[in-house]
Amino acid sequence: MKSLPLSAIFWLACAAVNGAEEWLDRLDETLTISAFNDTVRARLSGTIELEAYYFSLPAAGLIESASETLLNPRFTLFLDAQAGSHIYFFAQARLDGGFDPSDGGLEMRFDEYALRYTPWEDGRLALQIGKFATVVGRWNERHLAWDNPFINAPLPYENVTAVSDLEPPVSARGFATTRITAAEKYDFTPILWGSGYSSGLSVAGRLGKFDYAAELKNASLSSRPESWDIANRGFNRPTMSARLGFRPNPAWTFGLSASRGAYLETADVLPRGKSLGDYHELVFGQDAGFAWHHWQLWAEVYEARFEVPNVGNADTLAYYIEAKYKFTPRFFGALRWNQQFFADVRDGDNRTGSWSEDVWRIDAATGYRFTAHTQLKLQYDLGRHDSGRAGYGHLFGAQFMVRF
């Protein structure tokens, strides 16, 4: 299965489209129910995704594979339920090889489940509790496969840095010379780990041209998926995050985000008198969006500081600029430029140097929606290898999905 050529995704797409549209329309109606004069409504929906990758080793980002090729199937099921105009519940369950693309065995888990209460119908306030995506930034609004013009996430959400939440450095010299191998990659963290489905509660709303959101979650933005469940990490080292947005007109959106939370999961060696909760990840972000006719543009910038035991502050800045153009209602293209910079730290000999190699990556993708239920995306990435590895890396990817 791992060596399945990318062309097979195209032929699978063509075969699946023929004769399936009418059946999917009927399925959509079957999975929608209502009761009590339509005051209670529930709908099941989902996607079947098949991704194929070919990349240079070691795999960049959060892809976990020892081979140059990877076939990553995924089945996602969504539940949306509404009781009156004030109570809303949603959940997301996935069956795949892991939250990030992996050549491991299939597993099933709940990525999201949350209850939302909206006291007023004008949207000024909504209270939510459960396990859900972070309010920081705006990429989460389009992170699901059907809405994302690309197959993967922007660089700030998946580029692994030299900061480890499992094995903090024992000295500044060791931290400054960290080089991450493929086998060790999952001991380290990015600024934001994907959509950040951690557990907690949030408050959000709209007031005129402004929108706001704040959350108290059990794990930091850089935390790994295993930490997002309240049963695994608890709530003893919470993270506070917030975003303030401004929409001056229908074309433009702007936002400011901030987050502070303890990021360490374990530590063998900490300075005397210190605990896991004394070391934080601090993130400040800015985002902008623009839509005009066939164009959509997005940009985000994140400045992050990790308080690293036995080292001090490790600062980094990452950003991306993304553009999508609709050639026709079904056919689109997208281009994304990503970059990340790392500040200097002092090593054990009081010398200064960058704590990781600067990174850049360019992503190009195209997609075609055969019907309202089927879509095919192709993508190519080229960039300087992350995690301090010399040279350049590339990735070819294809994703076919069926939505019901």
C-alpha positions in Angstrom: 0.0 0.0 0.0 2.8 2.4 0.8 4.2 2.3 -2.8 0.8 3.1 -4.4 1.6 5.6 -7.2 0.0 9.0 -7.1 -1.7 8.3 -10.5 -3.8 5.7 -8.7 -5.5 8.5 -6.7 -6.6 10.1 -10.0 -8.1 6.9 -11.4 -9.8 6.2 -8.0 -11.3 9.7 -8.2 -12.7 9.1 -11.7 -14.2 5.8 -10.8 -15.8 7.0 -7.6 -17.5 10.0 -9.3 -19.4 8.0 -11.9 -22.8 7.0 -10.7 -22.2 8.1 -7.0 -23.7 11.6 -7.0 -27.4 10.6 -6.7 -26.7 8.0 -4.0 -24.8 10.6 -2.0 -27.7 13.0 -2.2 -30.0 10.4 -0.9 -27.6 9.5 1.9 -27.4 13.1 2.9 -31.2 13.2 3.4 -31.2 10.0 5.3 -28.6 11.2 7.8 -30.6 14.3 8.7 -33.4 14.0 11.3 -35.7 16.5 13.1 -38.3 16.3 15.8 -40.7 18.5 17.8 -41.8 20.7 14.9 -38.2 21.0 13.8 -37.0 22.6 17.0 -34.6 19.6 17.5 -32.4 18.8 14.6 -29.4 16.5 14.1 -27.3 15.6 11.2 -24.5 13.1 10.6 -22.0 13.9 7.8 -18.5 12.8 7.0 -15.6 12.5 4.6 -13.6 9.6 3.2 -10.1 10.8 2.3 -7.3 9.0 0.6 -3.9 10.8 0.6 -0.7 9.7 -1.1 2.7 11.2 -0.6 6.1 11.0 -2.1 8.9 13.0 -0.4 12.6 13.3 0.3 13.8 11.8 3.6 13.7 12.5 6.4 10.0 13.6 6.0 9.4 17.2 6.7 6.8 18.6 9.1 4.8 16.2 11.2 4.7 13.4 8.6 5.9 10.2 10.4 7.3 7.7 7.9 10.6 5.8 7.3 9.7 5.3 3.6 9.7 7.9 0.8 6.1 7.0 0.0 3.1 7.0 2.2 -0.6 6.1 1.7 -2.8 7.7 4.4 -6.5 6.8 4.4 -8.9 8.6 6.7 -12.5 8.4 7.6 -14.1 11.3 9.4 -17.6 11.5 10.9 -19.3 14.7 12.1 -22.3 15.1 14.3 -24.2 18.5 14.5 -27.2 18.8 16.7 -29.4 21.8 17.5 -32.0 22.2 20.3 -34.0 25.4 19.7 -32.0 28.5 18.8 -29.7 28.5 21.9 -28.1 25.0 22.3 -25.8 23.4 19.8 -23.6 20.3 20.1 -21.0 19.1 17.7 -18.5 16.2 17.6 -15.9 14.8 15.2 -14.6 11.2 15.2 -11.7 10.0 13.0 -10.4 6.6 11.9 -6.9 6.9 10.5 -3.2 6.2 11.1 -2.9 9.1 13.6 -3.7 12.8 13.9 -0.7 13.5 11.6 0.1 11.4 8.4 1.8 8.2 9.5 2.6 4.7 8.3 1.3 3.3 11.6 -1.8 1.2 12.1 -5.4 2.5 12.0 -6.8 4.0 15.2 -10.2 5.6 16.1 -10.6 8.6 18.4 -12.8 11.6 19.1 -11.0 14.8 18.0 -13.8 17.2 19.0 -16.9 17.1 21.2 -18.4 20.3 22.6 -21.6 21.9 23.8 -22.3 25.6 22.9 -24.9 27.8 24.5 -25.9 31.1 22.8 -28.2 33.2 25.1 -29.0 35.8 22.5 -29.7 35.3 18.8 -27.7 38.4 17.7 -24.4 36.5 18.4 -23.0 38.8 21.0 -22.1 35.9 23.3 -21.6 32.2 23.0 -20.3 29.9 25.8 -18.7 26.6 24.9 -17.3 23.6 26.8 -15.6 20.5 25.6 -12.7 19.5 23.3 -12.4 21.8 20.3 -10.0 23.7 18.0 -8.1 26.7 19.4 -9.5 30.2 18.9 -6.0 31.5 18.0 -5.5 32.7 14.4 -7.8 32.0 11.5 -6.4 29.0 9.8 -8.7 26.7 11.9 -11.6 28.1 10.0 -10.5 26.2 6.9 -8.3 23.5 8.4 -10.7 20.6 7.4 -9.7 18.8 4.2 -12.7 20.0 2.1 -12.1 23.7 3.0 -8.2 23.7 3.0 -6.8 24.6 -0.5 -3.8 22.5 0.5 -3.2 19.0 1.8 -1.0 20.0 4.7 -0.9 22.9 7.2 1.1 26.1 7.0 4.6 26.0 8.4 3.9 27.6 11.9 1.4 24.7 12.5 3.7 21.8 11.7 7.4 22.8 11.6 9.1 20.9 14.5 11.6 23.1 16.4 14.4 22.1 18.8 12.2 22.7 21.8 11.1 19.4 23.5 8.2 19.0 25.9 9.4 15.5 26.9 13.1 15.8 27.3 14.2 19.4 28.1 18.0 20.1 27.6 20.3 19.6 30.6 22.5 22.5 29.4 22.5 25.5 27.2 25.3 24.0 25.1 23.2 20.9 24.4 20.2 23.0 23.4 22.3 25.2 21.0 23.7 22.1 19.2 20.4 20.1 19.0 20.0 18.3 15.7 16.8 16.4 15.3 16.8 12.9 13.7 13.8 11.3 12.0 13.5 8.8 14.9 13.4 11.6 17.5 11.2 14.1 15.7 8.1 13.4 17.8 10.0 14.3 21.0 9.9 18.0 19.8 7.2 20.6 19.1 6.2 23.3 16.7 4.7 26.7 17.7 1.2 25.3 17.1 0.5 21.7 16.7 -2.2 21.7 14.0 -5.7 22.8 15.0 -5.0 22.3 18.7 -8.1 20.2 19.8 -7.3 20.6 23.5 -10.0 20.5 26.2 -11.6 23.4 28.1 -14.1 26.2 27.8 -14.4 29.3 25.7 -16.4 32.5 25.3 -16.9 34.2 21.9 -19.1 36.7 20.2 -19.6 39.5 17.7 -20.1 43.2 18.5 -20.6 45.3 15.4 -17.5 45.1 13.3 -15.5 43.4 16.0 -15.5 39.7 17.1 -13.8 38.2 20.1 -12.9 34.8 21.5 -11.1 33.7 24.7 -10.5 30.2 26.0 -9.1 28.3 29.0 -7.6 25.0 27.9 -5.8 22.1 29.5 -2.7 22.2 27.1 -0.5 24.8 25.3 -0.7 25.6 21.6 2.4 23.5 21.0 1.1 20.4 22.9 1.0 17.1 21.2 -2.4 15.4 20.3 -2.0 12.9 23.2 -2.2 15.8 25.6 -5.5 17.2 24.3 -7.8 14.8 26.2 -8.6 15.9 29.7 -8.2 12.3 30.9 -4.5 12.3 29.7 -3.2 15.6 30.9 -5.7 16.9 33.4 -6.3 20.6 34.0 -3.6 21.5 36.5 -1.4 23.6 34.1 -4.0 25.5 32.0 -3.4 27.7 29.0 -5.1 31.0 28.4 -5.6 32.2 24.8 -7.6 34.9 23.1 -8.3 36.6 19.8 -9.7 40.0 18.8 -10.9 40.4 15.3 -12.0 43.4 13.2 -13.9 43.4 9.9 -14.0 46.9 8.4 -15.9 45.8 5.3 -16.9 42.5 3.7 -13.6 42.1 1.9 -11.1 42.5 4.8 -10.6 40.9 8.1 -7.8 41.5 10.7 -7.0 39.9 14.0 -4.7 39.8 17.0 -4.1 36.6 19.1 -2.2 35.9 22.3 -1.6 32.7 24.3 0.3 31.7 27.5 0.5 28.3 28.9 2.9 25.6 30.4 4.1 23.4 27.6 6.3 20.8 29.4 4.9 17.3 29.8 7.8 15.6 31.6 11.3 16.6 32.7 14.2 14.6 34.2 16.4 17.6 35.1 14.9 21.0 36.3 16.7 23.8 38.1 16.3 23.6 41.9 12.9 24.8 43.1 11.3 24.7 39.6 8.4 22.6 38.4 6.7 21.8 35.1 4.3 24.7 35.5 7.0 27.3 35.7 8.0 27.1 32.0 5.6 28.6 29.5 5.1 29.0 25.8 4.1 32.6 25.0 2.6 33.3 21.5 1.5 36.6 19.9 -0.1 36.4 16.5 -1.5 38.7 13.8 -3.7 37.6 10.9 -5.3 39.2 7.9 -7.7 38.0 5.2 -9.0 39.4 1.9 -11.6 38.2 -0.6 -12.4 39.8 -3.9 -14.1 38.1 -6.9 -12.1 35.0 -7.6 -9.3 35.8 -5.2 -8.9 34.8 -1.5 -5.8 35.8 0.4 -4.7 35.0 4.0 -1.6 35.8 6.1 -0.6 35.0 9.6 2.5 35.9 11.7 3.4 34.3 15.0 6.0 35.5 17.5 6.7 32.8 20.1 8.9 32.4 23.2 9.6 29.1 24.9 10.9 29.3 28.4 13.4 26.5 28.3 14.9 24.9 31.5 18.6 25.3 31.9 18.7 27.7 28.9 16.4 30.7 29.2 14.2 32.2 26.5 14.1 30.7 23.0 12.4 33.1 20.6 11.2 32.3 17.1 9.1 34.0 14.4 7.1 32.2 11.7 4.7 33.4 9.1 2.9 32.4 5.9 1.2 34.2 3.0 -1.4 32.2 1.1 -3.4 32.9 -2.0 -6.3 31.0 -3.7 -7.7 31.7 -7.1 -10.9 30.1 -8.6 -10.4 29.6 -12.3 -13.9 28.2 -12.6 -16.5 27.3 -9.9 -14.9 23.8 -9.8 -11.2 24.4 -10.5 -8.9 26.4 -8.3 -5.2 26.9 -7.7 -3.3 28.0 -4.5 0.2 29.2 -3.6 1.7 29.6 -0.1 5.0 31.0 1.0 6.2 30.0 4.5 9.2 31.1 6.6 10.5 30.7 10.1 13.4 32.5 11.9 15.1 31.6 15.1 16.8 34.0 17.6 20.2 33.6 19.2 20.8 31.9 22.6 24.0 31.7 24.6 25.7 28.3 25.0 27.8 27.0 27.9 30.8 29.0 26.7 28.8 32.2 26.6 28.8 32.2 22.8 25.7 33.2 21.0 24.1 31.5 18.0 20.8 30.7 16.5 19.1 27.8 18.3 17.8 26.3 15.0 18.3 26.8 11.3 16.0 29.3 9.6 13.4 27.6 7.4 11.5 28.5 4.2 9.0 26.5 2.1 6.9 27.2 -0.9 3.7 25.2 -1.4 1.7 25.0 -4.7 -1.6 23.2 -5.0 -4.5 22.8 -7.4 -7.9 21.3 -6.9 -10.9 20.2 -8.8 -14.4 19.5 -7.5 -16.0 17.0 -9.7 -19.4 17.3 -7.9 -20.7 18.8 -4.6 -19.5 15.6 -2.9 -16.1 14.8 -4.5 -12.8 16.6 -4.8 -9.2 16.0 -5.9 -6.2 18.0 -4.8 -2.6 17.8 -6.0 0.3 19.6 -4.3 4.1 20.1 -4.5 6.3 21.6 -1.8 9.9 22.7 -2.0 11.9 24.2 0.8 14.9 24.2 3.1 14.8 21.2 5.4 13.5 21.9 8.8 15.0 21.0 12.2 18.5 22.2 11.2 19.1 19.7 8.4 21.2 21.0 5.5 19.9 20.9 2.0 16.5 21.1 0.4 13.5 18.8 0.6 10.5 18.3 -1.6 7.0 16.7 -1.3 4.5 15.5 -3.9 1.0 14.9 -2.5 -2.4 13.9 -3.8 -5.7 13.8 -1.9 -9.0 12.5 -3.1 -12.1 12.8 -0.9 -15.7 12.1 -0.9 -18.0 14.2 1.3 -21.5 13.1 2.5 
